[in-house]
């Protein structure tokens, strides 16, 4: 087991302080409407979220941010940031993504005080740039040398796992 793998596990732990623990990404509304009420409906919601949002939305943005960061295409990272902001139609999703992105960057910056993240810091220092979680995460994963497959797999897994944790706390 490598340090890099352990670090990847650390940043996806539910206790890592980015606020994902409090984000239901719309599931709370489904629970209140009694559409998610048991194991079967939770599974349906998670599969729908995985295929309809993560794989074609946030997961794709993570992949692109990873690749653009690897090639130091910073203008394209900014384009992805704007695209991500426009894709988040619901205010709660937009706000959650921004909050998690900012908290994630703040937390990982504390782990790397040597300036390894200097280029990324300049991207999100400006108020004009948003700092959505999939973009920040993808850029960070590339900067830290995680493989694209490991980073994407961990991102998708922890996203669905977070939904399940929320459901366990919310479904009577």
N, C-alpha and C positions, 0 to 999 in steps of 0.2 A: 504494500500500500504506500503510495507516494504522498508527499506533502501537498502536492497540487490536488490530488483526489480528496484528501481530507479538507482542504480549503473549499473545494467545490461543495462538499457535504455541509460544511459550516454555513456558507452563505445561503443554503436552501433549507436550513433547519427552521422549524416553525418559531423558534425562540430568537432567531436573528432579527434585530430590531428595525424592520422596514415597514411594519404595519399591515403585512399581508394577513395576519391573524384576524384582523377586524374587517377585512374586505369580503363581501359575499358575491360581488359581481352580478347583482341582479337576482341571485337565488333567494334572498330574503323576501322579495316580493312574491316569488313563486310559493314560498312556504306560507306566507300570510294569506295567499289566495287558495291555499290547500291543494296546490298543484304538485308540490313536492311534500310528501307526507310519509313516505316509507322507503324501504330499500329499493324497490322497483322504480319508483318515480325519481329517486335521487340518482340512480344509475342512468336513467333516461336523460335527466338534466345534465349530468356530468359528460355523457357521451355527446350530447348536443353542443355543450359548451366547448368540448375538446375539438370537435369537427367544425363547428360553425364559427368559433371565435379564435381559439388558440392556433389551430393548424393553418388557417387561412388569414389570420390577423396577427396577433402578438407573436406567435412562433415564427412566422415569415419575417416580421420586423426584426426579431432577434437575429435570425440568420443573416439578413441583409446588413444590419448594423455591425455584426461580427465581421462580415466580408469587407465592408467599406472601411472599417477601422484597420483591419489587417493591411489594406492597400493604402492607408492614410488618405482616403478620399473624404476629407472632413466636410466639404460642401455637401456631399451626398448624405453624410450622416445628418446634417441639418435638414436636408430635404425629407429624409425619413422621419425626423422629429415632427415636422409639419404634417406629413402624411398621417402619422400616428394620431396627432391631435385632431385632425379632421375625421378620422375613422371612429373616434370615440364619441358617438352621437349622444349618449346619455351623460348628463352632467356628473352623475355618481361614478361612472366608469372613467371619465376624463380626470376627475378630481382624485380618484383612487390611484390611477396610473401615475399621475404627477406626484402625489404624496409618496407613493412607494419608490418612485425613481429618485426623488430627492433624498429620502431616508436611506435608500440603498447606497447611493453615492457617498453620503455623509459617513455611513458606517464603514464602507470599504476603504474610504480615505484615511480613516483612523488606523486601519490595519497596515497601510502602506505610506508612512510619513516620509519616505525617501525620495518622493518626486516621481515614482513610477507612473502616477496618474496625472502628471502635469498637463499633458496635451488634452486629456479628457476634461480636466478641471476648467480649462479655458473654454471648452464647449458649453458648459452649463453654468459658468459664472455670470454671464450676461443674462439680464432679466428677460430679454427677447426670446431666448431659447428656453424651451419648456422643461425638459428632463423627464420624459416619459419612461417608465420602468423597462419596457422591452428594448428601448434604444440604449439606455444606460447599461442595462445588463449585457446586451450583445457586445457593446463596445468594451465593457470591462472584461468580459470573457476572452475577447481577442487579445486585449492588452496583457492579460495574465497568462496567456498561452494555453488555455484549456482547448481541447479539440472541439471543433464545431459540433460534432455528434454528441459528445458528453455534455456540452453546455446546453444544447437544445433538449436533449433527453431529460436532464435535470430540471430545466425550466418547465417543460410540459408536465413532468411528474409532480413537481412541487405545486404547480398551479392547480391541478386536479386534486391533489392531496389537501390543499388549503380549502377547497370547496367542501370536501368530505368533513374536515374538521369543523367548519362552520355549520354544516348540517347536523352533526352530532350534538353541537351546542344548542341548535335552534329547533330541530324537529321534536315535537313532544313524544 
